[in-house]
Amino acid sequence: MAMPRPTVAQFAYGSCAVILSTLALLLLSGTSSGAGVAAVAVVALALGLVVAVRVPGPRSRRPAVTRPATPLPVRATVPSPSREQVREPVHERAAS
């Protein structure tokens, strides 16, 4: 199974996080020893990795599966006949 490739956004956000956090940690800590700079670099790389992983990946191109809506019950009503619709039976007259 192949590993997914990082997106451009993941590279950009991760790189910016590493650079900015390294500068901020070096300025705030004021360290000048080799071990201090190495510790700051490791922390900055870890922070950049976390930021890159948290960036959302590309969206799936498949449409989301939706359930069909459940049909609502239909009440069939038949109108009652009005007086105009009720007709008297027609009696045919015998031909004379």
Backbone torsions as a table, in degrees:
resi	resn	phi	psi	omega
1	MET	NA	125.8	-176.9
2	ALA	-80.2	144.7	177.2
3	MET	-77.5	142.6	177.7
4	PRO	-70.0	144.0	179.6
5	ARG	-81.7	143.4	177.4
6	PRO	-68.3	148.1	179.6
7	THR	-84.9	170.4	178.7
8	VAL	-62.9	-38.7	179.5
9	ALA	-64.2	-38.8	178.9
10	GLN	-65.4	-41.9	176.3
11	PHE	-61.6	-46.3	-176.1
12	ALA	-65.1	-49.6	-179.3
13	TYR	-65.3	-41.0	179.1
14	GLY	-63.9	-43.2	179.9
15	SER	-65.4	-44.0	178.9
16	CYS	-63.5	-39.9	179.4
17	ALA	-64.4	-40.5	179.5
18	VAL	-64.6	-49.0	-176.4
19	ILE	-63.9	-50.8	-176.6
20	LEU	-67.1	-39.8	179.8
21	SER	-70.5	-32.7	176.0
22	THR	-63.8	-48.4	179.3
23	LEU	-61.0	-44.2	-178.0
24	ALA	-65.6	-43.6	-179.5
25	LEU	-67.5	-38.1	178.5
26	LEU	-67.3	-39.6	179.7
27	LEU	-70.5	-40.0	-177.6
28	LEU	-75.2	-35.9	-177.5
29	SER	-81.0	-30.0	-179.4
30	GLY	66.0	24.7	-178.8
31	THR	-77.0	148.2	177.0
32	SER	-132.5	-2.5	179.4
33	SER	-83.0	158.5	179.6
34	GLY	-64.9	-38.5	180.0
35	ALA	-68.6	-37.0	178.6
36	GLY	-66.4	-42.5	178.8
37	VAL	-66.4	-39.1	178.1
38	ALA	-64.1	-41.0	178.6
39	ALA	-64.4	-42.1	177.5
40	VAL	-62.4	-41.2	180.0
41	ALA	-64.2	-41.5	179.7
42	VAL	-65.2	-43.4	178.8
43	VAL	-63.8	-41.2	-179.7
44	ALA	-66.5	-39.9	177.4
45	LEU	-65.4	-39.6	178.0
46	ALA	-64.4	-41.7	178.2
47	LEU	-64.6	-40.4	177.3
48	GLY	-63.8	-37.5	177.9
49	LEU	-66.0	-41.8	178.9
50	VAL	-63.3	-42.7	179.6
51	VAL	-64.4	-42.2	-178.8
52	ALA	-65.7	-36.3	-179.6
53	VAL	-72.7	-33.2	-177.3
54	ARG	-76.9	-14.6	177.6
55	VAL	-68.1	130.4	-178.4
56	PRO	-63.4	140.4	179.5
57	GLY	-79.1	-177.9	179.2
58	PRO	-65.9	146.2	-178.9
59	ARG	-77.5	153.3	178.0
60	SER	-70.1	142.6	179.8
61	ARG	-88.6	-6.5	178.1
62	ARG	-78.2	138.7	177.0
63	PRO	-69.3	149.5	179.9
64	ALA	-67.8	143.0	179.1
65	VAL	-78.3	123.6	179.3
66	THR	-115.6	143.7	176.6
67	ARG	-83.7	142.5	176.3
68	PRO	-67.6	146.2	-179.6
69	ALA	-67.1	140.1	178.3
70	THR	-74.1	130.7	-178.7
71	PRO	-68.6	141.3	177.8
72	LEU	-81.6	146.4	179.1
73	PRO	-66.3	139.7	-179.0
74	VAL	-106.7	129.3	177.8
75	ARG	-98.5	114.2	179.3
76	ALA	-87.9	123.0	177.7
77	THR	-119.4	140.0	178.4
78	VAL	-109.3	123.8	-179.5
79	PRO	-67.8	144.3	177.5
80	SER	-76.4	144.8	-177.2
81	PRO	-68.4	139.6	177.5
82	SER	-85.8	174.2	-177.8
83	ARG	-64.8	-32.0	-178.6
84	GLU	-70.5	-29.1	-178.0
85	GLN	-81.4	-23.2	-180.0
86	VAL	-81.4	120.8	-179.4
87	ARG	-113.5	148.1	175.8
88	GLU	-74.3	145.6	178.6
89	PRO	-63.1	139.3	-179.5
90	VAL	-90.7	124.8	178.8
91	HIS	-98.5	125.7	178.4
92	GLU	-80.4	139.1	177.3
93	ARG	-87.8	144.4	178.7
94	ALA	-74.8	137.3	-179.7
95	ALA	-70.6	129.1	-179.0
96	SER	-111.1	NA	NA
